[in-house]
Each structure stands twice: as structure tokens, then as C-alpha cells.
Amino acid sequence: MSVVQTIFLQFPSASISPFLPSSIPASNNVSVKFAVSCCSLASPVTVVNGNVETMPSERNEVRLGLPSKGRMATDTLDLLKDCQLSVKQVNPRQYVAEIPQISNLEVWFQRPKDIVRKLVSGDLDLGIVGLDTVSEYGQGNEDLILVHEALDFGDCRLSLAIPKYGIFENVNSLQELAQMPQWTPERPLRVVTGFTYLAPKFMKDNGLKHLTFSTADGALEAAPAMGIADAIVDLVSSGTTLKENNLKEIEDGVILESQAALVASRKSLNLRKGVLDITHEILERLEAHLRAVGQFMVTANMRGSSAEEVAERILSQTSLSGLQGPTVSPVVGKRDGMVTADYFAIVICVPKKALYKSVQQLRAIGGSGVLISPLTYIFR
């Protein structure tokens, strides 16, 4: 269920609550050994009651941020293309592009973390990025709105992993890890991660007190074997890489389930002309396509005395109910010079996993000439 469906009904007067928890309160229990740098805000700012508030920058175009590289970038472009929103980029070296189907929309290719930062600063209005990136770099900012939280690609989880061997051999839960006597102020649990906000917050919230953190850009799985870390916090897809490096996930150690999401700036939705309409169109196209994924339209002919009698036969089969019921229409023919309607055309929507069973059931009750077509969109 997308958050923006509520926003469309409530803007501009609605009070929107943040989707992420507030920032980590100050504590001496967690020592963090990395430096955190802040991006500069290019948009104008105002001070309200002592708080700095970024205002949308002065421009007419609506800006959509998309990942610039990697699998996330490819999958994002493929999804938009499937929604008839192909991104047109004149030069692959340029960072700006357009979607011809939507006027006044600029596409900007950025690093995922920069998409989040620029949504906060007001330099972007919309973005497609992983939930893990939104959570890590948004850090509970109230101006970030999840328009659609499940775009059906980029699935992974942010998870805590420890070695299978040594002192961790019999440790299988977060509670057991926290209760290990080895961790003291002099010898804290050493965690390597690229998630310098989510990892410390998760550890602190779950009772791990004696901790130090270090950062790495890649190959985190090697850190425990090299002796420079006791645990890692990293994104996991299949878990194969962890297993091949003698690491294991533990009970209650999943910090966040993630996949690609459409995110918006609340200020832009509320204040910038055209953002709400463009968001609505993109959302409708995305949801219509995602509803249709894995669905097929099945058409067949069936002899019967009436549409009601044919419908009764169809509804007696468990796999033939369709989305809201079958469509039954007379098939008009001519016999001995007379117009007759002895046959009826049946149209139903069937999920892929039930497709062959549905065909079998149609045949069993007299269906013939079965045609099957994949669906592209299901609009409500």
C-alpha cells in the first residue's frame, strides 16, 4: 500500500509524520570511531524558532533522481520502461535526461546516497532508491515521504553477521551476543560496516554496550578472518557470500528489509507546482504495472443456454474466479440463415502459478479455443 494515496487526499493541510525513527539520542555507551561528513545544502534555508529549515529552490522543473550506476540503475530504467516511461539520455556521459511522456520533468542520475541528501536539501523532488539508503542517509528526516515502498526489485536485508567458529560457534542470537562476557570497555565488540547510522543505533537499541565501529567500502566479509573485526553489518541478498566466508546471520540480527522505493520531498509535494500531479502519474503507472506482473488474461469459448448458466459453471471452479469474477459475453453466429448465440466468450484474469490449472478446469467444463495473453497494466 503506497503512502502517497493518503497524501493525495490530505494535502495541503495534512500533518505528515516521518516514516523513520528519530535520530540516535546521545549516549556514552556506544563509541563510534568513524568520521561523518555532511553534504552542503545548495538550496535556500530559513531559520524558524532557532531551527534551520531548507526551502525548495527556485526553479520550474520537477526533478527525479535515479541511481547512476550498477544493478539498481539498470533495474530502475527497466521498470520505468515497462511503465512506458522510458528515460531519454542524449549522451550517456551526461547526468541529466528526460522522460518524454511527462512534461516539465528532469531526470538526474546521482549516487543513491546523494539522491537522499538532495531530496532533503530540496535539490531533488522525487527519487528511486533502496530503503536501506533512505534509512541510512535520511536518518529519520520528516521531509522524506515514502510514496511507494515496494517496487519489486533490489531485494536485500541489512543484517548483522558473526563468524561460525571460535568464541562465536555457539552464539546464535543477538541476546547471546550481547551477553558474552568478552565485551568490556577495554575489549569492546569490533564491528565493521558501511552503515554508520543504522548499525550503531540498532546495536544500542538492542542492549549491546561495549562497541567500536570502523568503516569499509567493500569486502567486509574478510574483516573477521583478518582479525580486524568481530562482526559485520552489511547488505545480504542470498547469504551465499557470508557462508563462503564462514560467517552466519543470527536470530533477531536483521536490521532492515530493503528493496527499491519511490521517495519524495514533503516540501516539494506541498509547495512546488506540478510535483503532486507528476508524482500521482508516476505512482499510477508503477502500481498498475506491478499489479499486472505475473497475471494473464485467459479467453475461451463455451456453449451454454444463457450467460448465467455459463457463469455458474465457471464459478464452480476454484481457479476461475478472476479479479472480480468472469466476464461472460455472447458469441454471435449465423446458422441456417438465423442469428444465434449458442456460445459465450469467457474472459478471466489468472496468476501465472495457477495458469495451467485454470486451463484444465476450463476444458473440464466445456471451454475450447483457449487464448492466453500476458497483462501489462491493471488500473483500478
C-alpha positions as CSV (number, residue, x, y, z in Angstrom):
1,M,0.0,0.0,0.0
2,S,1.5,3.3,-1.0
3,V,1.8,6.2,1.4
4,V,1.0,8.8,-1.3
5,Q,-2.5,7.5,-1.8
6,T,-3.2,9.1,1.6
7,I,-1.2,12.2,0.8
8,F,-3.3,12.9,-2.3
9,L,-6.4,13.1,-0.2
10,Q,-4.9,15.2,2.6
11,F,-2.6,17.7,1.1
12,P,-2.0,20.6,1.6
13,S,-3.5,20.7,5.1
14,A,-2.4,17.3,6.4
15,S,0.3,16.9,9.0
16,I,2.6,14.1,7.8
17,S,4.5,12.0,10.3
18,P,8.0,10.7,9.4
19,F,8.4,7.1,8.3
20,L,11.7,6.7,10.1
21,P,12.7,6.8,13.8
22,S,14.2,9.9,15.3
23,S,18.0,10.3,15.4
24,I,20.0,8.4,18.0
25,P,20.0,10.1,21.3
26,A,23.4,11.0,22.8
27,S,24.9,8.2,24.8
28,N,28.3,7.3,26.2
29,N,27.5,3.6,25.8
30,V,28.4,3.4,22.2
31,S,31.7,4.7,21.0
32,V,31.9,5.4,17.2
33,K,35.3,5.6,15.6
34,F,34.4,6.9,12.2
35,A,34.1,10.4,10.9
36,V,30.8,11.5,9.4
37,S,30.9,14.3,6.8
38,C,27.9,16.4,5.9
39,C,26.9,17.4,2.4
40,S,26.4,21.1,1.7
41,L,22.9,22.3,1.1
42,A,22.6,24.1,-2.2
43,S,19.0,25.3,-1.6
44,P,18.0,28.3,0.4
45,V,17.5,27.9,4.1
46,T,15.5,29.8,6.7
47,V,15.7,29.8,10.5
48,V,12.3,29.0,12.2
49,N,12.4,29.1,16.1
50,G,16.1,28.5,16.0
51,N,15.9,25.5,13.6
52,V,17.3,25.6,10.1
53,E,14.7,24.7,7.6
54,T,15.5,24.1,3.9
55,M,13.1,25.6,1.4
56,P,12.5,24.4,-2.1
57,S,14.9,26.0,-4.5
58,E,13.7,28.5,-7.1
59,R,13.1,26.5,-10.3
60,N,10.2,25.5,-12.5
61,E,11.2,21.9,-13.4
62,V,10.4,18.9,-11.3
63,R,13.4,16.8,-10.7
64,L,13.5,13.0,-10.3
65,G,16.8,11.4,-9.1
66,L,17.7,7.9,-10.4
67,P,20.7,5.7,-9.5
68,S,23.6,6.4,-11.9
69,K,25.4,3.0,-11.8
70,G,25.1,-0.6,-11.0
71,R,22.3,-3.2,-10.9
72,M,19.9,-0.7,-9.2
73,A,20.3,1.7,-12.0
74,T,19.6,-0.9,-14.7
75,D,16.6,-2.3,-12.9
76,T,15.2,1.2,-12.3
77,L,15.4,2.1,-16.0
78,D,13.9,-1.3,-16.9
79,L,10.9,-0.8,-14.6
80,L,10.3,2.7,-15.9
81,K,10.4,1.4,-19.5
82,D,7.9,-1.3,-18.6
83,C,5.6,1.5,-17.4
84,Q,6.0,3.4,-20.7
85,L,8.3,5.9,-19.1
86,S,11.5,5.4,-21.0
87,V,14.3,7.7,-19.9
88,K,15.9,9.5,-22.9
89,Q,19.5,10.4,-22.4
90,V,21.2,12.2,-25.3
91,N,24.7,11.5,-24.1
92,P,25.5,8.6,-21.7
93,R,28.1,10.8,-20.0
94,Q,25.5,13.4,-19.1
95,Y,23.9,13.3,-15.7
96,V,20.6,14.9,-16.8
97,A,17.9,13.3,-19.0
98,E,14.2,13.4,-19.6
99,I,11.1,11.2,-19.8
100,P,9.3,12.5,-22.9
101,Q,5.9,11.2,-21.7
102,I,5.9,13.6,-18.7
103,S,6.5,17.2,-19.5
104,N,8.5,19.5,-17.2
105,L,10.2,16.5,-15.6
106,E,14.0,16.4,-15.4
107,V,15.8,13.1,-14.6
108,W,19.1,13.4,-12.7
109,F,21.5,10.5,-12.4
110,Q,23.1,10.5,-9.0
111,R,24.7,8.2,-6.4
112,P,22.0,6.7,-4.2
113,K,23.1,8.4,-1.1
114,D,23.2,11.7,-2.9
115,I,19.6,11.2,-4.1
116,V,18.5,11.1,-0.4
117,R,20.7,14.0,0.6
118,K,19.3,16.2,-2.3
119,L,15.7,15.2,-1.5
120,V,16.4,16.6,2.0
121,S,18.1,19.7,0.7
122,G,15.3,20.4,-1.9
123,D,17.6,20.0,-4.9
124,L,15.5,16.9,-6.0
125,D,11.8,16.4,-5.6
126,L,11.5,12.7,-6.2
127,G,13.9,9.7,-6.2
128,I,14.1,6.0,-6.7
129,V,16.5,4.4,-4.2
130,G,16.8,1.5,-1.8
131,L,15.1,1.7,1.6
132,D,18.4,0.9,3.2
133,T,19.9,4.1,1.6
134,V,16.8,6.2,2.6
135,S,17.1,5.0,6.2
136,E,20.9,5.4,6.5
137,Y,21.2,8.9,4.9
138,G,17.7,10.2,5.7
139,Q,18.2,9.4,9.4
140,G,14.5,10.0,10.3
141,N,14.1,13.3,8.4
142,E,10.5,14.3,8.5
143,D,10.7,15.7,4.9
144,L,11.2,12.3,3.3
145,I,8.0,10.6,2.3
146,L,7.7,7.0,1.0
147,V,5.5,7.3,-2.0
148,H,5.8,3.6,-2.9
149,E,7.8,1.3,-0.6
150,A,7.9,-1.9,-2.7
151,L,8.9,-1.5,-6.3
152,D,9.7,-5.3,-6.5
153,F,13.4,-5.1,-7.2
154,G,16.6,-4.6,-5.3
155,D,15.5,-7.0,-2.6
156,C,18.0,-7.4,0.3
157,R,18.4,-7.1,4.0
158,L,20.7,-5.2,6.3
159,S,22.0,-7.8,8.7
160,L,24.4,-8.4,11.5
161,A,26.8,-11.4,10.9
162,I,29.4,-13.1,13.0
163,P,31.9,-15.9,12.5
164,K,30.7,-19.6,12.7
165,Y,33.9,-20.5,14.6
166,G,35.8,-19.7,17.7
167,I,34.1,-18.0,20.6
168,F,31.0,-17.4,18.3
169,E,30.5,-21.1,17.5
170,N,27.5,-21.5,19.9
171,V,26.2,-17.9,19.6
172,N,23.0,-17.9,17.5
173,S,21.0,-14.9,18.7
174,L,21.5,-11.2,19.3
175,Q,20.8,-11.7,23.0
176,E,23.5,-14.3,23.3
177,L,25.9,-12.0,21.5
178,A,25.1,-9.1,23.9
179,Q,25.6,-11.3,27.0
180,M,29.0,-12.6,26.0
181,P,31.5,-11.8,28.9
182,Q,34.3,-11.0,26.5
183,W,33.0,-7.5,25.7
184,T,34.3,-4.9,28.1
185,P,35.3,-1.2,27.8
186,E,38.9,-2.3,27.4
187,R,37.9,-5.0,24.8
188,P,34.7,-3.9,23.0
189,L,32.9,-5.8,20.2
190,R,34.5,-4.6,17.0
191,V,32.0,-4.1,14.2
192,V,32.9,-3.1,10.6
193,T,30.1,-1.6,8.5
194,G,29.3,1.0,5.9
195,F,26.1,1.9,7.7
196,T,27.4,4.4,10.2
197,Y,23.9,5.5,11.4
198,L,21.8,2.4,11.3
199,A,24.3,-0.1,12.8
200,P,25.2,1.9,16.0
201,K,21.5,2.7,16.5
202,F,20.5,-0.9,16.2
203,M,23.2,-2.2,18.5
204,K,22.4,0.4,21.2
205,D,18.7,-0.2,21.0
206,N,19.3,-3.9,21.5
207,G,21.4,-3.7,24.6
208,L,25.0,-4.0,23.2
209,K,27.0,-1.6,25.3
210,H,30.7,-2.1,24.6
211,L,31.2,-1.4,20.9
212,T,33.5,0.2,18.5
213,F,32.8,0.7,14.8
214,S,35.0,1.0,11.7
215,T,34.1,1.6,8.1
216,A,34.9,-0.2,4.9
217,D,33.6,0.2,1.3
218,G,33.7,-3.4,0.3
219,A,34.8,-6.9,1.1
220,L,33.5,-6.6,4.7
221,E,33.3,-10.4,4.9
222,A,37.1,-10.6,5.1
223,A,37.4,-8.5,8.2
224,P,36.7,-11.1,10.9
225,A,39.1,-13.6,9.2
226,M,41.8,-10.9,9.1
227,G,41.3,-10.3,12.8
228,I,40.3,-6.6,12.4
229,A,36.7,-7.1,13.3
230,D,34.5,-9.4,15.4
231,A,31.3,-8.8,13.4
232,I,30.0,-7.1,10.3
233,V,26.8,-5.2,9.4
234,D,26.2,-5.4,5.7
235,L,23.6,-5.9,3.0
236,V,22.7,-9.6,2.3
237,S,20.8,-11.0,-0.6
238,S,21.1,-14.8,-0.8
239,G,23.6,-15.2,2.0
240,T,26.0,-17.2,-0.2
241,T,28.9,-14.8,0.3
242,L,28.5,-15.0,4.1
243,K,28.6,-18.8,4.1
244,E,31.6,-18.9,1.8
245,N,33.5,-16.7,4.3
246,N,32.4,-18.8,7.3
247,L,30.0,-16.1,8.6
248,K,26.4,-16.5,9.8
249,E,23.4,-14.4,10.4
250,I,21.9,-14.7,13.9
251,E,18.4,-14.6,15.3
252,D,17.0,-11.0,15.6
253,G,20.0,-9.7,13.7
254,V,18.2,-8.3,10.7
255,I,18.2,-4.6,11.0
256,L,16.1,-3.7,7.9
257,E,14.4,-5.4,5.0
258,S,15.1,-3.4,1.9
259,Q,14.0,-3.0,-1.7
260,A,13.7,-0.2,-4.2
261,A,11.3,2.6,-3.3
262,L,9.9,5.8,-4.7
263,V,10.6,8.6,-2.3
264,A,9.5,12.3,-2.3
265,S,10.3,15.5,-0.6
266,R,7.3,16.5,1.6
267,K,8.1,20.2,1.0
268,S,8.1,19.7,-2.8
269,L,4.9,17.8,-2.7
270,N,3.3,20.5,-0.7
271,L,4.8,23.6,-2.2
272,R,6.3,23.1,-5.6
273,K,3.9,23.4,-8.5
274,G,3.5,20.3,-10.6
275,V,5.2,17.8,-8.2
276,L,2.0,16.3,-6.8
277,D,0.5,15.8,-10.3
278,I,3.7,14.2,-11.7
279,T,4.0,12.0,-8.6
280,H,0.4,10.9,-9.0
281,E,1.0,9.9,-12.6
282,I,4.3,8.0,-11.9
283,L,2.6,6.3,-9.0
284,E,-0.4,5.2,-11.0
285,R,1.8,3.8,-13.8
286,L,4.0,1.9,-11.3
287,E,1.2,0.4,-9.4
288,A,-0.8,-0.6,-12.5
289,H,2.3,-2.3,-13.9
290,L,3.2,-4.0,-10.6
291,R,-0.4,-5.3,-10.2
292,A,-0.2,-6.9,-13.7
293,V,3.2,-8.6,-13.2
294,G,2.6,-12.4,-13.3
295,Q,-1.1,-12.0,-14.3
296,F,-2.5,-13.4,-17.6
297,M,-5.8,-12.9,-19.4
298,V,-7.4,-16.2,-20.4
299,T,-10.1,-16.2,-23.1
300,A,-12.2,-19.2,-24.1
301,N,-15.4,-20.1,-25.8
302,M,-18.1,-22.1,-24.1
303,R,-21.5,-23.4,-25.2
304,G,-24.4,-22.7,-22.9
305,S,-28.1,-21.8,-22.7
306,S,-27.5,-18.4,-21.0
307,A,-24.8,-16.2,-19.6
308,E,-26.0,-17.0,-16.1
309,E,-25.7,-20.8,-16.7
310,V,-22.2,-20.4,-18.1
311,A,-21.2,-18.2,-15.2
312,E,-22.5,-20.7,-12.7
313,R,-20.3,-23.4,-14.3
314,I,-17.2,-21.2,-14.2
315,L,-17.6,-20.1,-10.6
316,S,-17.9,-23.7,-9.5
317,Q,-14.1,-24.0,-10.3
318,T,-11.7,-22.6,-7.7
319,S,-9.2,-21.2,-10.2
320,L,-11.6,-19.3,-12.5
321,S,-13.0,-16.5,-10.3
322,G,-10.7,-13.8,-11.8
323,L,-10.2,-10.4,-10.2
324,Q,-13.8,-9.7,-9.5
325,G,-15.5,-12.6,-11.4
326,P,-15.5,-13.8,-15.0
327,T,-16.7,-11.7,-18.0
328,V,-19.3,-13.7,-20.0
329,S,-20.3,-12.3,-23.4
330,P,-22.4,-13.9,-26.2
331,V,-20.6,-15.0,-29.3
332,V,-22.9,-14.2,-32.2
333,G,-23.0,-16.5,-35.2
334,K,-25.3,-17.4,-38.1
335,R,-26.9,-20.9,-38.6
336,D,-29.4,-21.7,-41.3
337,G,-29.8,-18.1,-42.1
338,M,-30.6,-17.2,-38.5
339,V,-28.5,-15.2,-36.0
340,T,-27.8,-17.4,-32.9
341,A,-25.8,-17.1,-29.7
342,D,-25.2,-20.6,-28.6
343,Y,-21.6,-19.8,-27.5
344,F,-20.3,-17.4,-24.9
345,A,-16.8,-15.8,-24.6
346,I,-15.2,-16.2,-21.2
347,V,-12.5,-13.7,-20.1
348,I,-10.8,-14.1,-16.7
349,C,-7.5,-12.9,-15.1
350,V,-5.3,-15.6,-13.8
351,P,-2.0,-15.5,-11.9
352,K,0.9,-17.4,-13.5
353,K,1.1,-20.0,-10.8
354,A,-2.5,-21.1,-11.5
355,L,-2.4,-20.7,-15.2
356,Y,-2.2,-24.4,-16.3
357,K,-4.7,-25.5,-13.6
358,S,-7.1,-22.8,-14.9
359,V,-6.8,-24.1,-18.5
360,Q,-7.6,-27.6,-17.3
361,Q,-10.6,-26.5,-15.4
362,L,-11.9,-24.5,-18.3
363,R,-11.6,-27.6,-20.6
364,A,-13.3,-29.8,-18.0
365,I,-16.5,-27.6,-18.0
366,G,-16.7,-27.3,-21.8
367,G,-14.3,-24.5,-22.7
368,S,-12.5,-24.5,-26.0
369,G,-10.3,-22.2,-28.1
370,V,-8.4,-21.1,-25.1
371,L,-6.2,-18.0,-25.7
372,I,-3.7,-16.6,-23.2
373,S,-2.1,-13.1,-23.1
374,P,0.2,-11.5,-20.5
375,L,-1.1,-8.4,-18.9
376,T,0.8,-5.1,-18.9
377,Y,-1.3,-2.9,-16.6
378,I,-4.2,-3.3,-14.2
379,F,-5.6,0.1,-13.4
380,R,-8.1,0.5,-10.6
